[in-house]
C-alpha cells in the first residue's frame, strides 16, 4: 500500500500562505466562494511528496488498494480527503467497499454507506445492517439509500417484513416503490387500518401513490375521534393521491392543535405598548 498522505493538511498549508498573500483583498463571503475553487485546482496540482497530483495519486490505485487506504486513514487518524472519496465513488461500488458496510467501526460504516450510496451492489449488506444490532443512525442511513432504489430492494424488504425484522423501516422502503405491486399495497393498507401510528402509515400510502387507498383514507379522516396531527397527515395523504376532503372540522379543543398554535405565536415584546 502507498504511504498515507494528508492532502487536506497540505492544502490547508498552501491556503494559509495564499490568504496571507491576499490579506484584505477579499471579503469573508468571497473567500467562501474562492476556497472550494482553490481546492479543486489543488487536485490537479503536482505534489512532490506524492510524486503525483492528489487526483492522480488515487487514480493509480486498484480498487482494493483504495479501500485499504481508506481504512488506514481512519485507523491512523489521518483525514480522509475528498479526492480519495471521489475516486472511490467512480469505481462503481467495489466488493471491498461493500464489505466495510458491516464493519465494526461506525466511522467506516458511515463512510462506506456514503460512498456506496444507492448502488444496488451494496443492498444486501445494507439489509444485513438493518437486521443486525447496529446504531439507529447507521440504520437510518442505509434505509435512506434503500428507499432510493426501493424497487430493487422490494423482495428482500418483503421477506424481512414478513419475518418481523425492522417492520417500520421495511414499510418505509416499500412505500417508495414505483412499480405497482398488490403485495406492497395490501401491506401498506393493512398496516394503516390496524396499526397505531396513523400519521406515519398514512404518509406511507401517500408516498406509494396508489389512489385505491383514497376510500379508506376518506373514511378514516371523517371519524370524530381523530386528533389534529392525524387529521393533518390524513388530509395531506388524500390530497397527494388526488382526492379532497372539505368537511369543516373544529380542533380548537384538541391538545395537539393548542400546542401547535401556541408554538406558532410570536412572543410579545413587553416593551411595546399598544394604543388604548
N, C-alpha and C positions, 0 to 999 in steps of 0.2 A: 504493500500500500504506500502511496505517496505520502510525504510528510504533511501534517496539518498546517494550514496557513490561515491566519486570521485576516482575511481580506477586508473585513469590515473595519478592523483596527487600523490597517494600513490606509484605508480610505479616510478614516477619521483624522489621521495624522496629516494627510495631504489637504484635507478640507480645512483643518485648523490653520495651515500655512496660507491657503488661498484666502480665507476670511480675514486673516491678519493683513495680507497684502491689499485687500479691498475694503478695509475698515471704513465705515461711514459712507460707502458708495451705494449700498442697497438698504432698503427698509427691511424690517423683520418679515413682512409679507412677501417681499420679493425673494428673500432668502429661502422661504418655504417652497417657492417655485424653482429656484435655481439648484438647490441641493439634490433633488431627485435626478435632474438632468446631468449633474456632475457625476452622480453615482452610476448612471447608465454609461456615461462616457468612460468612466473608470473601468468598466467591464471589458472594454476593448483596448485598454492601455497595457503595454508590456510592463510586467513586474519582474525585476531581476531575481528576487527571492524565489519566484515560482518558475522562472525560465519560460514564462508564457503570459498571456493575458488571463485575468480571472475567468473569463468565459472559456477560453481555450484550455485552461488547466483542467477544468472538469469535463469538457467535451472529449478530451483524450482518454478518459477513464471508461472502463467497461461498466455495465450495469451493476454487477456485483461489487466492483470497487467503489462506485458512487455510494451505494448503500452502506458499505463498510466504512467509508469515510464519514458519512452522516452519523453513524453510530459512534464512531471515535470522537467526533466533535462534541457530542452530548456527554459521552463518558469522561472526556478530558476537560469539559467546561469551556471549550473554545467556541465562540459564537458561530452559528450556522449562517453563512452568507446567503443572500438572495440568489447569487449566481449558482450556488450548489443546488438550491431548491428548484430554480427554473430549469436547470439541466435535467434533474430527476423527473420533473413534470413532462419533459419532452420524450422520455423513454417509454411511454405507454405502460406504466404500472408494472415494472419488472417483478418477478416472483420474490426476490429478496426483499423488496419494499413491502409486498403484501404480508410477508412473514412478520414484519415489525408491528403489524396491526394487533397482533396478540402478544406483544412483548409485555414483560412485567413492568417496564418503565413507562409511566403515564406520559412523560415528555416525548418519548419516542413514538408512542401510540398516536399522540396528538399530531405530531409531525407527519407520521405515515398517513393518517387519515386525510390531513390537509393536502398532501402531495398526491395521494391516490384519487382523491375526490370522488366523482361519480363513476369511475371506471368499473365496469362490471366484473373485471378480474378480481377485484377486492371484495365483492359482495359476500362470498362465502365466509371470508374472515370477519366481515362486519357482523354477520349473523352470529358467528361464534362469540363475538364480543357481547352482543345482546343477550345471548343465552348464558353468559358467564357471570362472574361476580365483580366486574369492573365498576369504576365510578360512574355516577349518574351523568357527569359532564361528558365523559367519553361515549357513553351510550347515546346521549343526545346528539353528539357529533356524528356518529355513524348512522343514526336514524335519519338525520338530515340528508346524508348522502344517498341512503337507500330510497328516500322519498323522491329524490331527483331522477331515479331510474326505477320507479315503482313497478312498471310492467315487467321488467326483467327480474325484479325481486319478488314478484307476486307469489309464485308457487312455494318458495321457502317460507314466506310470511304466512301463508295459509297453513302450512304444516305446523309451524311454531304456535300459531294462534290456536289451532285445534288441540295442541299439546299443553296449552295453558301457559306458554312461555311469553312473558312481556306482552300480554294481550293488548294493552292500550297502545303500546308502540307499534304492534303489528296492525292494529286498526288504523293508526295514523299513516302508516306506509300504504296500506291497501286503499285508503281513501284518495290517494294521489294517482292511482292507476288511470290511464287514459283509455285503455281498451276496455269496453264493457264486458263484464263477466257476472252472470247471475249469482255465482257463489259469493262474490265480493259484495254485491248489492244486498243479498239476503242477510249476510253477516252484519253489515253496517246498519241495516234496518232493524234487525233483531236486537242489536245492542242498544239502539236508540229506544226501542219500545220497552226493553226490560232493564236497562242499566240505570244507575243513579245519576250519572254525570250528563244530565240533559244538554246543557250548553255545548259541552265538548262533543258529544255524539251527534248533535245537530250540525256542528261545524264539519264533521266528517262527511255527512250527507251532502252538505253544501259543496265541499271540496270535490267529492266524487262526481257531482253534476248530473245525476240521473233524475229527471223530472218525475219519475214514477213515485218518488218519495213525497211529492207535494201533498197528496191527500192525507197522509199520516201526519205530516208537519202541521197542516192547517187544522186538523182535528185536535192536535195537542195544544197548539197555541190558543185555542178557543176555551181551554179549561180555565176555571176561575181560581184554581189553587196554584197556578204557576207564579213564581216571583219575577221581579223586574229583570234580573240578569237572564233568566231563562227566556223571558219574553223577547228581549233584545236579540239574543242569539237565534231564536226561532224565526223571528221576523227577517233577520239577515239571511238565514238559510232559505227561507221561502222566496225572497227576492232574488237570491243568487240562482235559484232554479227557474226563474221566470214567472213566479207567482206573485200574489199580492194579498195582504191582509189589512182590512180597513176598519174593522170593528173598533170603536172608541173604547179605550181601557183606562182605568184610574188606578195608578200605583202610588198615589200620594201617601198612603199609609204603609207602604212596603219599606222594610228596613234597608234593603239594598238601594232603593230609589232615594231614600232620605240621605244615606251616606254619600252616594254619588253627587247628589245635589249640594250637600254641604261642602264637599271637596272642590266642587267646581266654582263656588262663590269666591270672589276675590276678597281678601281681608280689608276691612275698613280702616282707613288711616285715622287714628284717634285725634290727630292734629287738625284734620279737615273739618270745617264747620259747614253745616247746611243752613240755608235760609229758612227761617221760621215761617 
